[in-house]
Amino acid sequence: MKKRIIIFFSFLIFLFVCSINCYAEDPINIIEKIIDTEEEQDLLKFVELYKSSNDENAPLYVGLAYHNLSLIDSIKYSSFAVDWLLKYNGKKFYSIALAYRGSAVTLVANALSKKGNLIGAASKLDEGFKLMDKAIKEDSSNIIIRFLRAENGIEITETTPFDRSKIVEEDLNFLKDKLTNFSNLQKAQYYLILGRLKIYQKKIPEAISALKQVIKEAPDSKYAKKAKQLLAKLED
C-alpha cells in the first residue's frame, strides 16, 4: 500500500512538471512578440517582466525591448539595449542577440548624432554594421536577422551619408526566395523595404509597384500606412 502511494505521488509530480513545460511559452514566440511591439508602455512592461527573471533568455528579452524603445528615443534607451544584449550568454539565440546588439549600436550612433558628436556617431555606425554582418555570416538563413539588417540598412541609407543599399539588396534577394512561406504581414514588410530601396535607386515605377503590393498584402498594417505616405509623395 505504501509503495502504491509513493508511486501515485511520484506520478502527480511528473504530471505537474510536464504541465509547466507544456504551458511555458516558446522563447521564439516571446522574441517575435517583443520585436513586433512598438508602444513604449508595452515595451516597458516587457522590461519589468524579465529584468529580474532567472530565465537564461531574460537578458535577450529585455535587450530586445530596449532596442525597440531606442527607436522611440535613442538618447534615453539605446545604451540600455546594448548593455542588456551583451549580458545574454545563451547559444540558441546568439545570432539574434548579436544582430540586435549591432542595430542597437547604430541607435547609439543616432543618439550621438543628435548630441552633435558626428565623429563618435560615425564610429558607432561602423561598429554596428560589423556586428550585424557578423551575425549574418554566422546564421545566414535566419529570417529575423535578415529582416532586421534590411530594415536597419534602408533606414541608414535614407538618413545618413552611409550607403548600405547593396546589403539591403542582398537581404531582399535572400528573403525573396522565402516569400511564398511568409505571412501577409511579412510580405508587406518585405515589399515596403523593397519599395524604399527602389526609391533610393530612383527606380520609381518599380517603387510604386512594390508599395502598392504592401497595401494589397496587409491593408490595415503599419507597413501599409507607411506605403501610402510614400505613394502620396511619389504621385504628387
Contacts in CASP RR format, 6 or more apart in sequence:
PFRMAT RR
TARGET T0000
AUTHOR 0000-0000-0000
METHOD contacts of the structure
MODEL  1
MKKRIIIFFSFLIFLFVCSINCYAEDPINIIEKIIDTEEEQDLLKFVELY
KSSNDENAPLYVGLAYHNLSLIDSIKYSSFAVDWLLKYNGKKFYSIALAY
RGSAVTLVANALSKKGNLIGAASKLDEGFKLMDKAIKEDSSNIIIRFLRA
ENGIEITETTPFDRSKIVEEDLNFLKDKLTNFSNLQKAQYYLILGRLKIY
QKKIPEAISALKQVIKEAPDSKYAKKAKQLLAKLED
27 57 0 8 1.000
27 92 0 8 1.000
27 93 0 8 1.000
30 57 0 8 1.000
30 61 0 8 1.000
31 57 0 8 1.000
31 60 0 8 1.000
31 61 0 8 1.000
31 64 0 8 1.000
31 93 0 8 1.000
31 96 0 8 1.000
31 144 0 8 1.000
32 144 0 8 1.000
34 43 0 8 1.000
34 46 0 8 1.000
34 61 0 8 1.000
34 64 0 8 1.000
34 65 0 8 1.000
34 68 0 8 1.000
35 64 0 8 1.000
35 67 0 8 1.000
35 68 0 8 1.000
35 144 0 8 1.000
37 43 0 8 1.000
37 46 0 8 1.000
37 65 0 8 1.000
37 68 0 8 1.000
38 68 0 8 1.000
38 71 0 8 1.000
38 222 0 8 1.000
40 69 0 8 1.000
40 72 0 8 1.000
43 65 0 8 1.000
43 66 0 8 1.000
43 68 0 8 1.000
43 69 0 8 1.000
43 72 0 8 1.000
44 65 0 8 1.000
44 69 0 8 1.000
46 61 0 8 1.000
46 62 0 8 1.000
46 64 0 8 1.000
46 65 0 8 1.000
47 62 0 8 1.000
47 65 0 8 1.000
47 66 0 8 1.000
47 69 0 8 1.000
49 61 0 8 1.000
50 58 0 8 1.000
50 61 0 8 1.000
50 62 0 8 1.000
50 65 0 8 1.000
51 58 0 8 1.000
51 62 0 8 1.000
53 61 0 8 1.000
55 61 0 8 1.000
56 89 0 8 1.000
56 90 0 8 1.000
57 88 0 8 1.000
57 90 0 8 1.000
57 93 0 8 1.000
59 84 0 8 1.000
59 85 0 8 1.000
59 87 0 8 1.000
59 88 0 8 1.000
59 89 0 8 1.000
60 84 0 8 1.000
60 85 0 8 1.000
60 88 0 8 1.000
60 90 0 8 1.000
60 93 0 8 1.000
60 96 0 8 1.000
60 97 0 8 1.000
62 84 0 8 1.000
63 80 0 8 1.000
63 81 0 8 1.000
63 84 0 8 1.000
63 85 0 8 1.000
63 88 0 8 1.000
63 100 0 8 1.000
63 104 0 8 1.000
64 85 0 8 1.000
64 100 0 8 1.000
66 77 0 8 1.000
66 78 0 8 1.000
66 80 0 8 1.000
66 81 0 8 1.000
66 84 0 8 1.000
66 104 0 8 1.000
67 81 0 8 1.000
67 85 0 8 1.000
67 100 0 8 1.000
67 103 0 8 1.000
67 104 0 8 1.000
67 107 0 8 1.000
69 76 0 8 1.000
69 77 0 8 1.000
69 80 0 8 1.000
69 81 0 8 1.000
70 76 0 8 1.000
70 77 0 8 1.000
70 78 0 8 1.000
70 80 0 8 1.000
70 81 0 8 1.000
70 104 0 8 1.000
70 107 0 8 1.000
70 110 0 8 1.000
71 107 0 8 1.000
74 107 0 8 1.000
74 108 0 8 1.000
74 110 0 8 1.000
74 111 0 8 1.000
74 114 0 8 1.000
75 111 0 8 1.000
75 114 0 8 1.000
75 115 0 8 1.000
78 104 0 8 1.000
78 107 0 8 1.000
78 108 0 8 1.000
78 110 0 8 1.000
78 111 0 8 1.000
79 108 0 8 1.000
79 111 0 8 1.000
81 100 0 8 1.000
81 101 0 8 1.000
81 104 0 8 1.000
81 107 0 8 1.000
82 101 0 8 1.000
82 104 0 8 1.000
82 105 0 8 1.000
82 108 0 8 1.000
85 97 0 8 1.000
85 98 0 8 1.000
85 100 0 8 1.000
85 101 0 8 1.000
85 104 0 8 1.000
86 101 0 8 1.000
88 94 0 8 1.000
88 97 0 8 1.000
90 97 0 8 1.000
94 138 0 8 1.000
95 135 0 8 1.000
95 138 0 8 1.000
95 139 0 8 1.000
95 142 0 8 1.000
95 145 0 8 1.000
96 135 0 8 1.000
96 142 0 8 1.000
96 144 0 8 1.000
96 145 0 8 1.000
98 131 0 8 1.000
98 132 0 8 1.000
98 134 0 8 1.000
98 135 0 8 1.000
98 138 0 8 1.000
99 131 0 8 1.000
99 132 0 8 1.000
99 135 0 8 1.000
99 136 0 8 1.000
99 142 0 8 1.000
99 144 0 8 1.000
99 145 0 8 1.000
99 148 0 8 1.000
99 149 0 8 1.000
100 148 0 8 1.000
101 128 0 8 1.000
101 131 0 8 1.000
102 127 0 8 1.000
102 128 0 8 1.000
102 129 0 8 1.000
102 130 0 8 1.000
102 131 0 8 1.000
102 132 0 8 1.000
102 135 0 8 1.000
103 128 0 8 1.000
103 132 0 8 1.000
103 148 0 8 1.000
103 149 0 8 1.000
103 152 0 8 1.000
105 124 0 8 1.000
105 125 0 8 1.000
105 127 0 8 1.000
105 128 0 8 1.000
105 131 0 8 1.000
106 124 0 8 1.000
106 125 0 8 1.000
106 128 0 8 1.000
106 129 0 8 1.000
106 152 0 8 1.000
106 156 0 8 1.000
108 124 0 8 1.000
109 120 0 8 1.000
109 121 0 8 1.000
109 122 0 8 1.000
109 123 0 8 1.000
109 124 0 8 1.000
109 125 0 8 1.000
109 128 0 8 1.000
110 121 0 8 1.000
112 118 0 8 1.000
112 120 0 8 1.000
112 121 0 8 1.000
112 124 0 8 1.000
113 121 0 8 1.000
125 156 0 8 1.000
125 160 0 8 1.000
125 162 0 8 1.000
129 162 0 8 1.000
129 164 0 8 1.000
132 145 0 8 1.000
132 148 0 8 1.000
132 149 0 8 1.000
132 152 0 8 1.000
133 149 0 8 1.000
133 167 0 8 1.000
135 142 0 8 1.000
135 145 0 8 1.000
135 149 0 8 1.000
136 142 0 8 1.000
136 145 0 8 1.000
136 146 0 8 1.000
136 149 0 8 1.000
136 171 0 8 1.000
139 145 0 8 1.000
140 174 0 8 1.000
143 175 0 8 1.000
143 178 0 8 1.000
143 186 0 8 1.000
146 171 0 8 1.000
146 174 0 8 1.000
146 175 0 8 1.000
147 171 0 8 1.000
147 175 0 8 1.000
147 186 0 8 1.000
147 189 0 8 1.000
147 190 0 8 1.000
147 193 0 8 1.000
149 167 0 8 1.000
149 168 0 8 1.000
149 171 0 8 1.000
150 167 0 8 1.000
150 168 0 8 1.000
150 171 0 8 1.000
150 172 0 8 1.000
150 175 0 8 1.000
150 193 0 8 1.000
151 189 0 8 1.000
151 193 0 8 1.000
152 164 0 8 1.000
153 164 0 8 1.000
153 165 0 8 1.000
153 167 0 8 1.000
153 168 0 8 1.000
154 164 0 8 1.000
154 165 0 8 1.000
154 168 0 8 1.000
154 193 0 8 1.000
154 196 0 8 1.000
154 197 0 8 1.000
154 200 0 8 1.000
156 162 0 8 1.000
156 164 0 8 1.000
157 163 0 8 1.000
157 164 0 8 1.000
157 165 0 8 1.000
157 168 0 8 1.000
157 200 0 8 1.000
158 196 0 8 1.000
158 200 0 8 1.000
165 197 0 8 1.000
165 200 0 8 1.000
165 201 0 8 1.000
168 193 0 8 1.000
168 197 0 8 1.000
169 197 0 8 1.000
172 190 0 8 1.000
172 193 0 8 1.000
172 194 0 8 1.000
172 197 0 8 1.000
175 182 0 8 1.000
175 190 0 8 1.000
176 190 0 8 1.000
179 187 0 8 1.000
179 190 0 8 1.000
182 190 0 8 1.000
184 217 0 8 1.000
184 218 0 8 1.000
185 217 0 8 1.000
185 218 0 8 1.000
185 221 0 8 1.000
185 223 0 8 1.000
187 213 0 8 1.000
187 217 0 8 1.000
187 218 0 8 1.000
188 214 0 8 1.000
188 217 0 8 1.000
188 218 0 8 1.000
188 221 0 8 1.000
188 223 0 8 1.000
188 224 0 8 1.000
188 227 0 8 1.000
189 223 0 8 1.000
191 210 0 8 1.000
191 211 0 8 1.000
191 213 0 8 1.000
191 214 0 8 1.000
191 217 0 8 1.000
191 223 0 8 1.000
191 227 0 8 1.000
192 210 0 8 1.000
192 211 0 8 1.000
192 214 0 8 1.000
192 223 0 8 1.000
192 226 0 8 1.000
192 227 0 8 1.000
194 210 0 8 1.000
195 206 0 8 1.000
195 207 0 8 1.000
195 210 0 8 1.000
195 211 0 8 1.000
195 214 0 8 1.000
195 227 0 8 1.000
195 230 0 8 1.000
196 207 0 8 1.000
196 230 0 8 1.000
198 204 0 8 1.000
198 206 0 8 1.000
198 207 0 8 1.000
198 210 0 8 1.000
199 207 0 8 1.000
199 230 0 8 1.000
199 234 0 8 1.000
204 234 0 8 1.000
207 230 0 8 1.000
207 234 0 8 1.000
208 231 0 8 1.000
208 234 0 8 1.000
208 235 0 8 1.000
211 227 0 8 1.000
211 230 0 8 1.000
211 231 0 8 1.000
211 234 0 8 1.000
212 227 0 8 1.000
212 231 0 8 1.000
214 223 0 8 1.000
214 224 0 8 1.000
214 226 0 8 1.000
214 227 0 8 1.000
215 224 0 8 1.000
215 227 0 8 1.000
215 228 0 8 1.000
217 224 0 8 1.000
218 224 0 8 1.000
END
